[in-house]
Amino acid sequence: MSDPRAAAFLAQAFRDLQAGEAARALDNARRAAEADPASAPARLAAGLAHEALGAPDAALAEYRRAIALQPNFTPAHFAIGMQHFARAQWREASDAFAAVVRAEPSNAEALVNLGQALAQAGGHAAAEEALRRAVQLRPQFAPAHHALGWVLRARGRTRDGAASLRAALAIDPRDPNWHVDLANALVDLRHVDEAHAVATQALRAHPEHPALLRLMGQTEFLRGELARAAEMLTAAAGQIPSDTALPMLLAQVELLLGRWQSAWVHYSWREQRRRFASERAMRGLNYEVPQLATIAGRRVTLVAEQGLGDVLFFLRFARELQMAGAELDFAGEARLLPLLERTRLFRRLRASATLDESRAELPILVGDLPLVSASPDAPFPPSLEIVPDAARVREWSRRLEAAGPRPWIGVTWRAGTPADVLAHGLYKTIPLADFFTALRPLGGTVVALQRGILAGELDTARSALGNPVHDFSHANDDLEDALALVSVLDRHVAVSNTNMHLAAAAGATGDVLVPYPPEWRWRMSGDSPWFPGFRVHRRSRDFDWSSALAALTP
């Protein structure tokens, strides 16, 4: 910059930026650019001033002008990268930081940002490479260790990721979010007590931090301290209303505690309900759950917005509406209609998608039925009663007899929706070989009721059992067949799934294998009040199935 006036204006612009005088900085940056039109630093200063004034598009334009004037001007490339990073434009951010690294291979900050942008764009291998270079260049640069830990965890190498996250905190323990990341990694590793200790220590320094409060609630839940978990989760929910998964977690804890009224209110934050209410709002209609005393003589449409098992479970609350004088319609999956017709609860049944019922005059989502109850503090109505079709019972009895001797044992080892797909999906799975090894002493004939059996699973099951495992999964194609089959089994051993709800409806029972922490319907201990006669076998707090599986043998 040869013009002394331009240099003076530019120096003043940067002093203004440091003093927080963004408008003055912009004015002086423009004067510098007028005095020296070829000055890339002047354009950089103008861009920084625009950023400070809340004009990111104008800032980006200035940074691009700086690059046009001086293609290898790394501060402008870095600023462009930060702009794209803020907009979640990961590929553009990666390109900008890569330009910095090409010009300055030892720029650890650029390598960290490059690694983070690559990871967000799905390039985890390249991200790890960039971050390891940053750690090698600056071993005491805490953000490099933290970003590497985050990427390693995302790549499924959680143990290595936790080590990098610990290294970051050892260098710089000030950021509460870094403590959250480490504790979450420890939870993934099932090191719950260590995760709790990390959260506890961080919360002392940041007692109002919402993510720490949420994390503390989760770890207390995993430790079985339900009252404390509810306290922490309630505090977090008040600070982060945008976290729509949090009320569902709080609902799970409150249901286990038996705090029915507040639990059902929090349960109403589930994703399906929010979508349904939004659809009605678009039609100019509200969605409000009516009081029981107001529905006598009214036509109420019960809308199935959940999975088949949940629908069957919540419909047990429909009897109370019928007894209050409501005329009930049901709208849901076609597979349910023949079964529900035999309950004599409904005036009319129709196959319909959930959102198609948003125009109904008085809809109630089945998951909201407990909110209508006149006895929310004693919410234990019995299951629906559905008599299996006699002809199908005879047919499945014949198939079981052909398969082998009694006892006939039906099994399922996986059910639900993973949490990364649905926050309250309540995914359940049990190690296959351990499961079938535990079934060996029961003898008889084992039939697999598992939906979506994966390649190799039956071979593993047969090897562990030491006997044939018959594939009866096709019974799930028709709920009438599934209902008939579970009604004639001598033993039904499974994780909680639709067939367990069908068994309850058919008047049968089962052995339910419950993961830790348990789903609220199966409680923390003892029998389930909603499933009398069912035997509940719970995974231990240290995530061990041994005692639960051992209890299957008389």
C-alpha positions as CSV (number, residue, x, y, z in Angstrom):
1,M,0.0,0.0,0.0
2,S,2.0,2.9,-1.4
3,D,-0.4,5.8,-0.7
4,P,0.2,7.1,2.8
5,R,-3.3,8.3,3.0
6,A,-4.7,4.9,2.3
7,A,-2.4,3.4,4.9
8,A,-3.6,5.9,7.5
9,F,-7.3,5.3,6.7
10,L,-6.8,1.6,6.9
11,A,-4.9,1.7,10.2
12,Q,-7.7,3.8,11.6
13,A,-10.3,1.4,10.3
14,F,-8.8,-1.5,12.2
15,R,-8.5,0.7,15.4
16,D,-12.2,1.5,15.0
17,L,-13.0,-2.2,14.7
18,Q,-11.1,-2.9,17.9
19,A,-13.0,-0.1,19.6
20,G,-16.4,-1.4,18.4
21,E,-16.9,1.6,16.2
22,A,-18.1,-0.4,13.2
23,A,-19.7,2.5,11.3
24,R,-16.6,4.7,11.6
25,A,-14.5,1.6,10.6
26,L,-16.5,1.2,7.4
27,D,-16.2,4.8,6.5
28,N,-12.4,4.7,7.0
29,A,-12.1,1.4,5.1
30,R,-14.0,3.0,2.1
31,R,-11.6,6.0,2.2
32,A,-8.7,3.6,2.2
33,A,-10.1,1.8,-0.8
34,E,-10.7,5.1,-2.7
35,A,-7.2,6.1,-2.0
36,D,-5.8,2.7,-3.1
37,P,-8.3,0.8,-5.3
38,A,-5.9,-2.2,-5.4
39,S,-5.8,-2.6,-1.6
40,A,-7.1,-6.1,-0.6
41,P,-6.7,-5.2,3.1
42,A,-9.0,-2.2,2.7
43,R,-11.7,-4.6,1.3
44,L,-11.1,-6.9,4.2
45,A,-11.6,-4.1,6.7
46,A,-14.8,-3.0,4.9
47,G,-16.1,-6.6,5.1
48,L,-15.3,-6.9,8.8
49,A,-17.1,-3.6,9.4
50,H,-20.2,-4.9,7.5
51,E,-20.2,-8.0,9.6
52,A,-20.1,-5.9,12.8
53,L,-23.0,-3.9,11.5
54,G,-25.1,-7.1,10.8
55,A,-24.7,-7.1,7.0
56,P,-23.2,-10.5,6.1
57,D,-24.0,-10.4,2.4
58,A,-22.2,-7.0,2.0
59,A,-19.3,-8.5,4.1
60,L,-19.1,-11.5,1.8
61,A,-19.1,-9.3,-1.3
62,E,-16.2,-7.2,0.1
63,Y,-14.2,-10.4,0.9
64,R,-14.6,-11.6,-2.6
65,R,-13.4,-8.2,-3.9
66,A,-10.3,-8.7,-1.8
67,I,-9.7,-12.1,-3.3
68,A,-10.2,-10.7,-6.8
69,L,-7.5,-8.1,-6.1
70,Q,-5.1,-10.5,-4.3
71,P,-6.0,-14.2,-5.0
72,N,-3.7,-15.6,-2.2
73,F,-4.8,-13.1,0.4
74,T,-5.4,-15.7,3.2
75,P,-7.3,-13.4,5.7
76,A,-10.0,-12.9,3.1
77,H,-10.2,-16.6,2.3
78,F,-10.5,-17.3,6.1
79,A,-13.2,-14.6,6.4
80,I,-15.1,-16.1,3.5
81,G,-14.8,-19.5,5.2
82,M,-16.3,-18.2,8.4
83,Q,-19.2,-16.6,6.5
84,H,-20.1,-19.9,4.8
85,F,-19.6,-21.7,8.1
86,A,-22.1,-19.4,9.8
87,R,-24.6,-20.2,6.9
88,A,-24.0,-24.0,7.2
89,Q,-22.7,-23.9,3.6
90,W,-20.1,-26.6,4.4
91,R,-18.6,-27.3,0.9
92,E,-18.1,-23.6,0.3
93,A,-16.6,-23.2,3.7
94,S,-14.3,-26.2,3.0
95,D,-13.1,-24.6,-0.2
96,A,-12.3,-21.4,1.5
97,F,-10.3,-22.9,4.4
98,A,-8.5,-25.3,2.0
99,A,-7.3,-22.2,0.1
100,V,-5.9,-20.9,3.3
101,V,-4.1,-24.2,4.1
102,R,-2.6,-24.3,0.6
103,A,-1.1,-20.9,1.1
104,E,-0.2,-21.5,4.8
105,P,0.2,-25.2,5.4
106,S,1.0,-24.6,9.1
107,N,-2.1,-22.6,9.9
108,A,-3.6,-24.7,12.6
109,E,-6.8,-22.6,13.0
110,A,-7.5,-23.0,9.3
111,L,-6.9,-26.7,9.5
112,V,-9.4,-27.0,12.4
113,N,-12.1,-25.0,10.6
114,L,-11.4,-27.1,7.4
115,G,-11.8,-30.3,9.4
116,Q,-15.0,-29.2,11.0
117,A,-16.5,-28.1,7.6
118,L,-15.4,-31.3,5.9
119,A,-17.0,-33.3,8.7
120,Q,-20.3,-31.4,8.4
121,A,-20.2,-32.0,4.7
122,G,-19.8,-35.8,5.3
123,G,-16.1,-36.1,4.5
124,H,-15.1,-37.5,7.9
125,A,-11.9,-39.2,6.7
126,A,-10.5,-36.0,5.2
127,A,-11.7,-34.1,8.3
128,E,-9.8,-36.4,10.6
129,E,-6.6,-36.0,8.4
130,A,-6.9,-32.2,8.6
131,L,-7.5,-32.2,12.4
132,R,-4.6,-34.6,13.1
133,R,-2.3,-32.3,11.2
134,A,-3.6,-29.4,13.3
135,V,-2.9,-31.4,16.5
136,Q,0.6,-32.3,15.3
137,L,1.4,-28.6,14.4
138,R,0.0,-27.2,17.7
139,P,-0.2,-29.9,20.4
140,Q,-1.5,-27.4,23.0
141,F,-4.2,-26.0,20.7
142,A,-7.4,-27.2,22.5
143,P,-9.9,-26.5,19.7
144,A,-7.9,-29.0,17.5
145,H,-8.2,-31.8,20.1
146,H,-11.9,-31.0,20.6
147,A,-12.8,-31.0,16.9
148,L,-10.8,-34.2,16.4
149,G,-12.8,-35.8,19.3
150,W,-16.1,-34.8,17.7
151,V,-15.1,-36.2,14.4
152,L,-13.9,-39.5,15.8
153,R,-17.1,-39.9,17.7
154,A,-19.1,-39.2,14.5
155,R,-17.0,-41.9,12.8
156,G,-18.1,-44.5,15.4
157,R,-14.7,-44.4,17.2
158,T,-16.1,-43.1,20.4
159,R,-13.4,-44.3,22.8
160,D,-10.7,-42.5,20.7
161,G,-13.0,-39.5,20.5
162,A,-13.5,-39.4,24.2
163,A,-9.7,-39.4,24.7
164,S,-9.3,-36.4,22.4
165,L,-12.2,-34.6,24.1
166,R,-10.4,-35.2,27.5
167,A,-7.2,-33.8,26.0
168,A,-9.0,-30.6,24.9
169,L,-10.5,-30.1,28.4
170,A,-7.1,-30.7,30.0
171,I,-5.7,-27.8,28.0
172,D,-8.7,-25.5,28.3
173,P,-11.6,-26.5,30.6
174,R,-13.6,-23.2,30.3
175,D,-16.2,-24.1,27.6
176,P,-19.2,-25.8,29.1
177,N,-20.2,-27.3,25.7
178,W,-16.9,-29.2,25.6
179,H,-17.9,-30.9,28.9
180,V,-21.2,-31.7,27.3
181,D,-19.5,-33.3,24.3
182,L,-17.2,-35.4,26.5
183,A,-20.1,-36.5,28.8
184,N,-22.2,-37.5,25.8
185,A,-19.3,-39.6,24.5
186,L,-19.0,-41.3,27.9
187,V,-22.7,-42.1,27.9
188,D,-22.3,-43.7,24.4
189,L,-19.6,-45.8,26.0
190,R,-21.9,-46.6,28.9
191,H,-19.6,-44.9,31.4
192,V,-22.6,-43.3,33.0
193,D,-21.0,-42.5,36.4
194,E,-18.0,-40.9,34.8
195,A,-20.3,-38.9,32.5
196,H,-22.3,-37.8,35.6
197,A,-19.1,-36.7,37.3
198,V,-18.1,-34.6,34.2
199,A,-21.5,-33.0,34.2
200,T,-21.5,-32.4,37.9
201,Q,-18.1,-30.7,37.8
202,A,-19.1,-28.5,34.8
203,L,-22.4,-27.5,36.4
204,R,-20.7,-26.1,39.4
205,A,-19.0,-23.6,37.2
206,H,-22.0,-23.0,34.9
207,P,-25.1,-23.7,37.1
208,E,-27.6,-22.3,34.6
209,H,-26.2,-23.8,31.4
210,P,-29.2,-25.5,29.7
211,A,-27.2,-28.2,27.9
212,L,-25.5,-29.1,31.1
213,L,-28.8,-29.2,32.9
214,R,-30.2,-31.5,30.2
215,L,-27.2,-33.7,30.3
216,M,-27.4,-33.9,34.1
217,G,-31.0,-35.0,33.8
218,Q,-30.1,-37.7,31.3
219,T,-27.3,-39.1,33.5
220,E,-29.5,-39.0,36.6
221,F,-32.1,-40.9,34.6
222,L,-29.5,-43.5,33.6
223,R,-28.4,-43.8,37.2
224,G,-32.0,-44.5,38.2
225,E,-32.3,-41.2,40.2
226,L,-35.7,-40.3,38.6
227,A,-36.7,-37.4,40.9
228,R,-33.4,-35.7,40.4
229,A,-33.6,-36.3,36.7
230,A,-37.1,-34.7,36.5
231,E,-35.8,-31.7,38.4
232,M,-32.8,-31.2,36.0
233,L,-34.8,-31.8,32.9
234,T,-37.6,-29.4,34.0
235,A,-35.0,-26.7,34.6
236,A,-33.5,-27.3,31.1
237,A,-36.9,-27.3,29.4
238,G,-37.6,-23.9,30.7
239,Q,-34.4,-22.5,29.0
240,I,-34.5,-24.4,25.7
241,P,-38.0,-24.5,24.4
242,S,-36.7,-25.2,20.9
243,D,-35.5,-28.6,22.0
244,T,-38.7,-30.6,21.1
245,A,-37.1,-33.9,22.2
246,L,-36.6,-32.7,25.8
247,P,-40.2,-32.8,26.8
248,M,-40.5,-36.4,25.6
249,L,-37.5,-37.4,27.7
250,L,-39.1,-35.6,30.7
251,A,-42.4,-37.3,30.0
252,Q,-40.7,-40.7,30.1
253,V,-39.1,-39.9,33.5
254,E,-42.4,-38.5,34.9
255,L,-44.4,-41.5,33.7
256,L,-41.9,-43.8,35.5
257,L,-42.4,-41.7,38.6
258,G,-46.2,-41.9,38.3
259,R,-46.6,-38.1,37.9
260,W,-49.4,-38.8,35.4
261,Q,-50.9,-35.4,34.8
262,S,-47.7,-33.5,34.1
263,A,-46.3,-36.5,32.2
264,W,-49.2,-36.6,29.7
265,V,-48.9,-32.9,29.2
266,H,-45.2,-33.3,28.3
267,Y,-46.0,-36.3,26.2
268,S,-48.2,-34.1,24.1
269,W,-45.1,-32.5,22.7
270,R,-44.4,-35.5,20.6
271,E,-43.5,-34.9,17.0
272,Q,-46.6,-36.5,15.5
273,R,-48.9,-34.3,17.5
274,R,-47.1,-31.1,16.6
275,R,-47.4,-32.0,12.9
276,F,-51.1,-32.7,13.3
277,A,-51.8,-29.5,15.1
278,S,-49.8,-27.6,12.5
279,E,-51.8,-29.1,9.7
280,R,-55.1,-28.1,11.4
281,A,-53.8,-24.6,12.0
282,M,-53.1,-24.3,8.2
283,R,-56.8,-25.1,7.7
284,G,-57.7,-22.4,10.3
285,L,-58.7,-25.0,12.9
286,N,-57.4,-25.5,16.4
287,Y,-56.4,-28.8,17.9
288,E,-57.5,-29.0,21.6
289,V,-58.2,-32.1,23.6
290,P,-61.7,-31.9,25.0
291,Q,-62.8,-32.5,28.6
292,L,-64.6,-35.8,29.1
293,A,-67.7,-34.0,30.4
294,T,-68.1,-32.2,27.1
295,I,-68.2,-35.1,24.7
296,A,-71.5,-36.8,25.5
297,G,-73.5,-37.2,22.3
298,R,-70.7,-35.9,20.1
299,R,-69.0,-37.7,17.3
300,V,-65.3,-38.1,18.1
301,T,-62.7,-39.3,15.6
302,L,-59.9,-41.2,17.3
303,V,-56.9,-40.7,15.0
304,A,-54.0,-43.2,15.0
305,E,-50.8,-41.2,14.8
306,Q,-48.4,-43.7,16.3
307,G,-47.1,-47.2,15.6
308,L,-49.5,-50.2,15.7
309,G,-48.5,-51.3,19.2
310,D,-48.9,-47.8,20.7
311,V,-52.3,-47.5,19.0
312,L,-53.4,-50.7,20.5
313,F,-52.1,-49.7,23.9
314,F,-53.7,-46.2,24.0
315,L,-57.1,-47.4,22.7
316,R,-57.7,-49.0,26.1
317,F,-58.6,-45.4,27.2
318,A,-61.3,-45.2,24.6
319,R,-63.8,-47.1,26.7
320,E,-64.1,-44.2,29.0
321,L,-65.1,-41.9,26.2
322,Q,-67.7,-44.5,25.0
323,M,-69.1,-44.8,28.6
324,A,-69.3,-40.9,28.7
325,G,-71.7,-41.0,25.7
326,A,-69.4,-40.2,22.9
327,E,-69.9,-41.7,19.4
328,L,-66.5,-43.0,18.4
329,D,-65.0,-43.2,14.9
330,F,-61.5,-44.6,14.3
331,A,-59.2,-43.5,11.5
332,G,-55.9,-45.3,11.0
333,E,-54.1,-48.2,9.3
334,A,-56.3,-50.6,7.3
335,R,-54.6,-53.6,9.0
336,L,-56.1,-52.6,12.3
337,L,-59.7,-52.2,11.2
338,P,-60.9,-55.9,11.2
339,L,-59.5,-56.3,14.7
340,L,-61.0,-53.1,16.1
341,E,-64.4,-53.9,14.6
342,R,-64.7,-56.8,17.0
343,T,-64.2,-54.5,20.0
344,R,-67.6,-52.9,19.5
345,L,-66.2,-49.6,20.5
346,F,-66.6,-47.8,17.2
347,R,-69.5,-46.6,15.2
348,R,-67.4,-46.4,12.1
349,L,-63.8,-47.3,11.1
350,R,-61.8,-46.1,8.1
351,A,-58.4,-46.4,6.7
352,S,-56.8,-43.0,6.7
353,A,-53.5,-41.2,7.0
354,T,-53.1,-39.1,10.2
355,L,-52.8,-35.7,8.5
356,D,-55.9,-36.5,6.3
357,E,-57.9,-36.4,9.5
358,S,-56.8,-32.8,10.3
359,R,-60.1,-31.6,8.9
360,A,-62.3,-33.8,11.2
361,E,-64.8,-32.0,13.3
362,L,-63.6,-33.3,16.7
363,P,-60.4,-35.4,16.4
364,I,-58.5,-36.8,19.3
365,L,-55.1,-38.4,18.6
366,V,-54.9,-41.8,20.3
367,G,-51.8,-40.7,22.2
368,D,-53.8,-37.9,23.8
369,L,-56.5,-40.2,25.2
370,P,-55.0,-40.2,28.7
371,L,-55.5,-36.4,28.7
372,V,-59.2,-36.9,28.4
373,S,-59.5,-39.3,31.2
374,A,-61.5,-38.4,34.3
375,S,-59.0,-40.4,36.4
376,P,-55.6,-39.3,35.3
377,D,-54.1,-40.4,38.7
378,A,-55.1,-44.0,38.2
379,P,-54.4,-44.6,34.5
380,F,-54.5,-48.4,34.3
381,P,-57.5,-49.5,32.2
382,P,-57.2,-53.0,30.9
383,S,-56.2,-53.8,27.4
384,L,-58.7,-54.0,24.6
385,E,-60.2,-57.4,24.2
386,I,-60.0,-58.8,20.7
387,V,-61.0,-62.4,20.1
388,P,-58.8,-64.1,17.5
389,D,-60.4,-65.5,14.4
390,A,-61.2,-69.2,15.1
391,A,-60.2,-70.5,11.7
392,R,-56.8,-68.8,11.9
393,V,-56.3,-70.1,15.4
394,R,-56.8,-73.6,14.0
395,E,-54.5,-73.0,11.1
396,W,-51.6,-71.6,13.2
397,S,-52.1,-74.5,15.7
398,R,-51.7,-76.9,12.8
399,R,-48.5,-75.1,11.6
400,L,-47.0,-75.2,15.1
401,E,-47.8,-78.9,15.4
402,A,-46.0,-79.5,12.1
403,A,-43.0,-77.5,13.3
404,G,-42.3,-79.5,16.4
405,P,-43.3,-80.5,19.9
406,R,-44.6,-78.3,22.7
407,P,-43.9,-76.0,24.3
408,W,-44.3,-73.7,21.3
409,I,-42.1,-70.6,22.0
410,G,-42.4,-67.4,19.9
411,V,-39.5,-64.9,20.0
412,T,-38.7,-61.4,18.9
413,W,-35.3,-59.8,19.6
414,R,-35.5,-56.3,18.0
415,A,-38.2,-53.6,17.8
416,G,-38.9,-49.9,17.8
417,T,-37.4,-46.9,16.1
418,P,-33.8,-45.8,16.7
419,A,-33.4,-42.4,18.5
420,D,-31.6,-40.8,15.6
421,V,-34.8,-41.4,13.5
422,L,-37.4,-40.5,16.2
423,A,-36.5,-38.9,19.6
424,H,-38.9,-41.1,21.5
425,G,-38.6,-44.2,19.3
426,L,-37.7,-46.5,22.3
427,Y,-35.5,-48.8,20.2
428,K,-35.0,-52.2,21.8
429,T,-32.6,-54.9,20.8
430,I,-30.9,-57.9,22.5
431,P,-27.7,-59.7,21.6
432,L,-28.9,-62.6,19.4
433,A,-26.5,-65.3,20.4
434,D,-27.0,-64.6,24.1
435,F,-30.7,-64.6,23.7
436,F,-31.0,-68.0,22.0
437,T,-28.4,-69.6,24.3
438,A,-30.7,-68.6,27.2
439,L,-33.6,-70.3,25.4
440,R,-31.9,-73.7,25.2
441,P,-33.2,-75.0,28.6
442,L,-36.8,-74.3,27.6
443,G,-36.8,-77.1,25.0
444,G,-39.8,-77.4,22.7
445,T,-40.1,-75.6,19.4
446,V,-38.9,-72.1,18.8
447,V,-40.5,-69.9,16.1
448,A,-39.2,-66.5,15.1
449,L,-41.8,-63.7,15.0
450,Q,-39.2,-61.0,14.2
451,R,-40.2,-58.5,11.6
452,G,-37.5,-57.8,9.0
453,I,-35.2,-60.7,9.8
454,L,-31.7,-59.7,8.6
455,A,-29.3,-61.9,6.6
456,G,-27.5,-64.4,8.8
457,E,-29.7,-63.8,11.9
458,L,-31.5,-67.2,11.8
459,D,-28.2,-69.0,11.3
460,T,-26.8,-67.3,14.4
461,A,-30.0,-68.1,16.3
462,R,-29.9,-71.8,15.3
463,S,-26.3,-72.2,16.2
464,A,-26.8,-70.6,19.6
465,L,-30.0,-72.6,20.3
466,G,-28.6,-75.9,19.1
467,N,-31.9,-76.6,17.4
468,P,-34.0,-75.4,14.5
469,V,-35.5,-71.9,14.6
470,H,-38.5,-71.7,12.4
471,D,-39.2,-68.5,10.5
472,F,-42.8,-67.5,11.2
473,S,-42.2,-63.8,10.5
474,H,-44.7,-63.9,7.7
475,A,-47.5,-64.0,10.4
476,N,-46.8,-60.2,10.8
477,D,-48.0,-59.5,7.3
478,D,-51.6,-59.7,8.5
479,L,-52.5,-58.7,12.1
480,E,-55.3,-61.3,12.1
481,D,-52.6,-64.0,11.7
482,A,-50.3,-62.4,14.3
483,L,-53.2,-62.2,16.8
484,A,-54.1,-65.8,16.2
485,L,-50.5,-67.0,16.5
486,V,-49.7,-65.3,19.7
487,S,-52.9,-66.6,21.3
488,V,-51.8,-70.2,20.8
489,L,-48.1,-70.0,21.8
490,D,-47.2,-71.7,25.0
491,R,-44.5,-69.1,25.7
492,H,-43.9,-65.7,24.1
493,V,-40.5,-64.3,24.8
494,A,-39.7,-60.9,23.2
495,V,-38.7,-57.3,23.6
496,S,-41.8,-55.0,23.7
497,N,-43.4,-54.8,20.3
498,T,-46.8,-54.9,18.6
499,N,-47.2,-58.6,19.1
500,M,-47.0,-58.1,22.9
501,H,-49.9,-55.7,22.6
502,L,-51.8,-58.3,20.5
503,A,-51.1,-60.9,23.1
504,A,-52.6,-58.7,25.8
505,A,-55.7,-58.1,23.6
506,A,-56.0,-61.9,23.0
507,G,-55.9,-62.6,26.7
508,A,-52.4,-64.2,26.5
509,T,-49.3,-63.2,28.4
510,G,-45.6,-63.1,27.6
511,D,-42.0,-62.7,28.9
512,V,-40.9,-59.2,28.1
513,L,-37.2,-58.3,27.9
514,V,-36.9,-54.7,28.8
515,P,-33.7,-52.6,28.1
516,Y,-32.2,-50.1,30.5
517,P,-33.5,-47.5,31.1
518,P,-36.9,-49.1,30.8
519,E,-39.8,-47.9,28.8
520,W,-42.4,-46.3,31.1
521,R,-45.0,-49.0,30.4
522,W,-42.7,-51.7,31.9
523,R,-41.7,-49.7,35.0
524,M,-38.4,-49.6,36.9
525,S,-39.3,-52.7,39.0
526,G,-42.1,-55.1,39.7
527,D,-45.0,-56.0,37.4
528,S,-46.5,-53.7,34.8
529,P,-50.0,-52.4,35.9
530,W,-51.0,-52.3,32.2
531,F,-50.0,-55.9,31.5
532,P,-51.2,-58.1,34.4
533,G,-49.7,-61.6,34.2
534,F,-46.8,-60.6,32.0
535,R,-43.4,-61.5,33.3
536,V,-40.9,-58.6,33.1
537,H,-37.2,-59.2,32.8
538,R,-35.1,-56.0,32.9
539,R,-31.6,-55.4,31.8
540,S,-29.4,-54.2,34.7
541,R,-28.3,-50.7,35.3
542,D,-24.8,-51.6,34.0
543,F,-26.4,-52.6,30.7
544,D,-26.0,-56.3,31.3
545,W,-28.6,-58.8,30.0
546,S,-27.3,-61.8,32.0
547,S,-29.8,-61.7,34.9
548,A,-32.8,-61.0,32.7
549,L,-31.9,-63.9,30.4
550,A,-31.2,-66.2,33.3
551,A,-34.7,-65.5,34.7
552,L,-36.3,-67.0,31.6
553,T,-35.4,-70.5,32.9
554,P,-37.8,-71.7,35.7
